[in-house]
Amino acid sequence: MEKRFISDPTCALAPGKGFLPAEDPLLRLSAPFDPWEEKAADLPKLLLSDRLRSTIEKLAPFPADLLEGSRELERAMVILSFLGHAYVWGKNPPAASLPARIAVPWHAVARRLGRPPVLSYASYALHNWRRLDPAGPVSLGNIALAQNFLGGLDEEWFVLVHVDIEARASQAVAAFFPACQAAERADAEELARGLEIVVRGLEAMVKTLERMPQRCDPYIYFHRVRPYIHGWKDHPSLPEGMRYEGVADYGGRPQRFRGETGAQSSIVPALDAFLGITHRDDPLRAYLQEMRDYMPPEHRTFIEVLESASRVRETVARCAPQEPELRRLYNRCVRLLYEFRTMHVKYAARYIQEQSQKNAANPSAVGTGGTPFMRYLQKHRQETEEHLL
């Protein structure tokens, strides 16, 4: 039975890094990419000018064929995603078509990475940070963004809180498959140790999320940070989607991709899989499944294998009469995940729903992923609580 885990997908993740990259993100591409790097660095200034779109249209061709290795591809994806979203959302009304100058290389790089050509969580957070002290930890106080839209304290803090959560979750991610093996063997002692590690990881995640209001103001977030991360699926301002000029694979047809959202992080889906938390089969569940298309392929595989491998919930339920500590630890995990989701619901109400919408490009009733977010978040929270043993 243990053979199931010998080739488990944890080998595709960096030891101790969770879903963060094995090496810190690359901060700059080589000289042939200098024109694009310079415009990316200047993006906050360009967004305040009337020259953003014309500047991008006149850039030298992006030499995507020169990119080698995952770090260069991810850095290219960050640059192209930020410039692409700035092109679309940097002026009102938003652009419904991307020029070939950016659309073609964006599509090429995204295809090599196994993700759609749109700004996703992987480029917004996972591969978009640097350490201030290279020898220090990946944690708030020692990390900064590599790329911004407008810049400023609120934008930095909003994204860096997510990076810190990813780092805090790494200990739990590392414990998932050993705990699954213990559950297969009905090894209560080893399973308890694994659940204790997951508890500590969840406690650290909750503590970091609690810090969001410290330096990210709801008004600034809604009006200065959020407008640039929308996508073009189920968005009222772009009902037909986005045309990627010059991309032969699309044949001139508009494409509909969802915007950046925390639902594209692999942490909570992996926790659901590990704990055996399922969501009712309805459009909301289909949305969660769709979010995996925006994750790095190795993260998608990790979640899928974990879903098929985990017998943690069944083992805890079966052993609980003789091993009450297992039930206590399991329920502690579920309650902490419920607490994490509850905090997310509260922030969504405060940072989005309660804000005053000023234009259709930044709606307060629809999430950046194009969904009725409050109903979705509340449902996921309720379903989590229902799994207490």
C-alpha positions in Angstrom: 0.0 0.0 0.0 2.9 2.4 0.7 4.0 2.2 -2.9 1.3 4.7 -3.6 3.4 7.3 -1.9 6.9 6.4 -3.2 6.5 8.6 -6.2 4.2 11.1 -4.5 4.3 14.7 -6.0 6.0 16.3 -3.0 9.2 15.6 -5.0 8.1 18.4 -7.4 8.0 20.9 -4.6 11.0 22.3 -2.9 11.7 20.8 0.6 10.5 23.2 3.2 9.1 25.7 0.7 5.6 24.5 0.3 4.2 25.9 -2.9 6.8 28.7 -3.1 9.6 28.2 -5.7 12.7 26.2 -4.9 14.9 29.3 -5.5 13.9 32.9 -4.8 12.3 34.5 -7.9 14.5 35.8 -10.6 14.5 39.6 -10.4 15.7 40.5 -13.9 16.1 38.9 -17.3 19.2 39.2 -19.4 20.2 42.2 -21.6 18.0 41.2 -24.7 14.9 41.8 -22.5 16.1 45.2 -21.1 13.4 47.3 -23.0 10.7 45.2 -21.3 12.3 45.2 -17.9 12.7 48.9 -18.0 9.0 49.5 -18.9 8.0 47.0 -16.1 10.1 49.0 -13.6 8.5 52.2 -14.9 4.9 50.8 -14.8 3.7 53.0 -11.8 4.8 56.1 -13.7 3.3 54.9 -17.0 0.0 54.2 -15.3 -0.1 57.9 -14.3 0.5 59.0 -17.8 -1.4 59.0 -21.1 1.4 57.0 -22.8 0.9 53.5 -21.3 -0.7 51.7 -24.3 1.3 53.5 -27.0 4.5 52.7 -25.1 3.7 49.0 -24.9 2.7 48.9 -28.6 6.1 50.4 -29.6 8.3 48.1 -27.5 10.9 46.0 -29.3 9.8 42.4 -29.9 9.9 40.2 -26.8 12.5 37.5 -27.6 10.6 34.6 -25.9 12.7 32.0 -27.7 15.7 33.0 -25.6 14.1 32.1 -22.3 15.6 29.0 -20.6 14.5 27.3 -17.4 11.6 27.8 -15.1 13.0 30.9 -13.3 13.4 32.9 -16.6 9.9 31.7 -17.8 8.3 32.8 -14.5 10.1 36.2 -14.6 8.9 36.7 -18.2 5.4 35.7 -17.1 5.4 38.3 -14.3 6.5 41.1 -16.7 4.1 40.2 -19.5 1.2 39.7 -17.0 1.7 43.0 -15.3 2.2 44.9 -18.6 -0.8 43.1 -20.1 -3.2 43.9 -17.3 -1.9 47.5 -17.2 -2.7 47.7 -20.9 -6.2 46.5 -20.4 -7.2 48.2 -17.1 -4.9 51.2 -17.1 -7.4 53.4 -19.0 -11.2 53.6 -19.0 -12.8 52.0 -20.9 -10.7 48.8 -20.7 -9.1 47.5 -23.8 -11.0 44.5 -25.4 -8.0 43.6 -27.5 -4.3 43.0 -26.8 -1.8 44.0 -29.5 0.3 41.2 -31.0 3.4 42.8 -29.5 2.4 41.5 -26.1 -0.2 38.9 -26.9 2.0 36.6 -28.9 4.9 36.3 -26.4 2.5 36.2 -23.4 0.7 33.2 -25.0 4.0 31.5 -25.8 5.4 31.8 -22.3 2.1 30.9 -20.7 1.9 27.8 -22.9 5.3 26.6 -21.7 4.3 27.1 -18.1 1.0 25.3 -18.5 -1.2 28.3 -17.5 -3.4 30.7 -19.4 -2.0 34.1 -20.6 -3.6 36.1 -17.8 -2.3 37.4 -14.5 -2.8 34.6 -12.0 -1.8 34.0 -8.4 1.4 32.3 -9.4 2.7 35.5 -11.1 1.1 38.0 -8.7 2.4 36.3 -5.5 4.3 33.1 -5.7 7.0 34.4 -8.1 6.8 38.1 -7.4 8.9 38.8 -4.2 12.5 39.2 -3.0 14.2 39.1 0.4 15.6 42.3 1.8 18.2 40.2 3.7 19.0 37.3 1.5 20.0 35.3 4.5 16.8 36.1 6.4 13.4 34.3 6.4 10.6 34.5 3.8 8.4 36.5 6.1 6.7 39.9 6.5 9.4 42.4 7.4 12.0 40.7 5.2 10.2 40.6 1.8 9.2 43.1 -0.8 7.5 42.8 -4.2 9.6 42.4 -7.3 6.9 44.0 -9.5 4.0 46.5 -8.8 1.2 48.2 -10.6 1.0 51.5 -8.8 3.2 50.6 -5.9 2.8 51.9 -2.3 2.3 50.4 1.1 -1.2 48.9 0.6 -0.4 47.1 -2.6 2.9 45.7 -1.2 1.3 44.6 2.0 -1.8 42.9 0.3 0.4 40.7 -1.8 3.1 40.1 0.7 0.6 38.8 3.3 -0.2 36.1 0.8 3.5 35.3 0.3 4.0 35.0 4.1 0.9 32.7 4.3 2.5 30.5 1.7 5.7 30.3 3.7 3.9 29.6 6.9 1.9 26.8 5.3 5.0 25.0 4.1 5.4 22.9 7.3 1.8 21.6 6.8 2.4 20.9 3.1 5.5 18.8 4.0 3.4 16.8 6.5 0.5 15.9 4.3 1.9 12.7 2.6 3.7 11.3 5.6 0.4 11.7 7.6 -1.5 10.0 4.7 0.9 7.1 4.9 0.3 6.9 8.6 -3.4 6.9 8.1 -3.0 4.0 5.6 -1.2 2.0 8.2 -3.6 3.1 11.0 -0.5 4.3 12.8 -2.3 6.5 15.3 0.9 7.9 16.9 2.5 8.9 13.6 -0.8 10.3 12.3 -1.2 12.4 15.5 2.3 13.8 14.9 1.4 14.8 11.4 -1.9 16.4 12.4 0.0 18.4 15.1 2.3 19.8 12.4 -0.7 20.7 10.2 -2.3 22.4 13.3 0.8 24.6 13.8 0.9 25.5 10.1 -2.8 26.5 10.1 -2.3 28.6 13.3 0.6 30.4 11.7 -1.5 31.0 8.5 -4.4 32.5 10.6 -2.0 34.8 12.5 -0.6 36.2 9.3 -4.0 36.7 7.7 -5.1 38.6 10.9 -2.4 41.2 10.0 -3.9 42.2 6.7 -5.6 45.4 8.0 -2.4 46.6 9.6 -1.1 48.2 6.4 -3.7 47.6 3.8 -6.6 50.0 3.9 -9.9 48.8 2.5 -10.6 52.0 0.5 -7.0 52.0 -1.0 -7.2 48.3 -1.8 -10.5 48.6 -3.6 -9.7 51.8 -5.6 -5.9 51.5 -6.2 -4.9 47.8 -5.9 -7.9 45.8 -7.1 -8.7 47.4 -10.4 -5.7 45.9 -12.2 -6.2 42.2 -11.2 -9.5 41.6 -12.9 -9.7 39.1 -15.7 -12.0 38.8 -18.7 -14.4 36.1 -17.9 -17.8 37.0 -16.5 -16.7 40.6 -16.2 -19.4 43.2 -17.0 -17.0 45.5 -18.9 -15.6 42.7 -21.1 -18.6 40.5 -21.8 -17.1 38.9 -24.9 -13.6 38.4 -23.3 -10.3 39.4 -24.8 -8.8 39.2 -28.3 -5.2 38.2 -28.4 -4.1 39.7 -31.7 -1.6 37.6 -33.7 -2.1 34.4 -31.7 -2.8 31.7 -34.3 -4.1 29.2 -31.7 -7.1 31.4 -30.9 -8.0 32.1 -34.6 -9.1 35.6 -33.8 -11.7 34.4 -31.3 -12.0 36.3 -27.9 -10.7 34.3 -24.9 -12.3 34.4 -21.5 -9.9 34.0 -18.6 -10.6 34.7 -15.0 -8.7 37.3 -13.0 -6.2 36.8 -10.2 -7.7 35.5 -7.0 -6.6 33.8 -3.8 -8.7 30.8 -4.9 -5.8 30.1 -7.3 -3.5 29.3 -4.3 -3.0 25.6 -3.8 -2.9 25.8 0.0 -6.6 25.6 0.9 -7.5 23.0 -1.9 -4.7 20.9 -0.5 -5.9 21.2 3.0 -9.4 20.2 1.8 -8.0 17.2 0.1 -5.9 16.2 3.1 -8.8 16.6 5.6 -11.3 15.0 3.3 -13.4 18.1 3.1 -15.7 18.0 0.0 -17.9 20.6 -1.5 -21.4 19.9 -2.9 -21.6 19.3 -6.6 -22.9 22.6 -7.9 -21.6 25.6 -9.9 -19.6 26.8 -6.9 -17.7 23.5 -6.8 -17.1 23.7 -10.6 -15.6 27.1 -10.0 -13.1 25.7 -7.5 -12.2 23.0 -10.0 -11.7 25.6 -12.7 -9.3 27.6 -10.5 -6.8 24.7 -10.8 -6.3 25.6 -14.5 -4.6 28.7 -13.3 -2.2 26.9 -10.9 1.3 25.6 -11.9 0.8 22.0 -13.3 2.8 20.5 -10.5 0.6 22.1 -7.9 -2.5 20.7 -9.7 -1.0 17.2 -9.7 -0.1 17.5 -6.0 -3.8 18.3 -5.1 -5.2 15.5 -7.3 -2.9 12.9 -5.9 -3.6 14.0 -2.4 -7.3 13.8 -3.0 -7.0 10.2 -4.1 -4.5 9.2 -1.5 -5.8 10.7 1.8 -7.6 8.4 4.1 -7.1 10.7 7.1 -10.7 11.5 7.8 -11.8 7.9 7.5 -8.9 6.7 9.8 -9.6 9.3 12.4 -13.3 8.5 12.4 -12.6 4.8 12.7 -10.0 5.1 15.4 -11.6 7.9 17.4 -13.2 5.7 20.1 -9.8 4.2 21.0 -7.7 7.3 20.1 -9.7 10.5 21.1 -6.6 12.6 20.6 -6.8 12.0 16.9 -10.4 13.4 16.8 -9.3 16.4 18.8 -6.4 17.2 16.4 -8.5 16.5 13.3 -11.2 18.8 14.6 -8.7 21.4 15.5 -7.5 21.4 11.9 -11.1 21.8 10.6 -11.8 24.6 13.0 -8.7 26.5 12.1 -9.5 26.2 8.4 -13.0 27.4 9.2 -11.5 30.3 11.1 -9.3 31.1 8.1 -12.3 31.0 5.7 -14.3 33.1 8.2 -11.7 35.8 8.2 -11.6 35.7 4.4 -15.4 36.3 4.3 -15.1 39.3 6.7 -12.3 40.8 4.6 -14.2 40.3 1.4 -17.2 42.2 2.9 -15.0 45.0 4.3 -12.6 45.4 1.4 -15.0 44.9 -1.5 -18.7 44.5 -0.8 -18.9 47.6 1.4 -16.9 49.8 -0.9 -18.5 52.3 -3.2 -18.3 51.3 -6.9 -17.3 54.2 -9.1 -17.2 52.4 -12.5 -18.2 49.2 -14.2 -14.5 48.1 -14.6 -14.2 47.6 -10.9 -17.5 46.1 -9.7 -18.1 45.6 -6.0 -20.6 42.7 -6.5 -18.3 40.5 -8.6 -14.9 39.1 -7.5 -11.8 39.5 -9.5 -12.4 36.0 -10.7 -15.8 37.1 -12.1 -17.9 35.4 -9.4 -20.6 36.3 -6.8 -17.8 36.0 -4.3 -19.7 36.4 -1.0 -22.0 33.5 -1.7 -19.1 31.4 -2.7 -17.0 32.1 0.3 -19.9 31.7 2.7 -20.8 28.3 1.2 -17.2 27.0 1.4 -17.0 28.1 5.0 -20.3 26.3 5.9 -19.2 23.1 4.2 -15.9 23.2 6.1 -17.7 23.3 9.5 -19.9 20.4 8.4 -16.9 18.1 8.4 -16.2 18.3 12.2 -16.2 14.8 13.6 
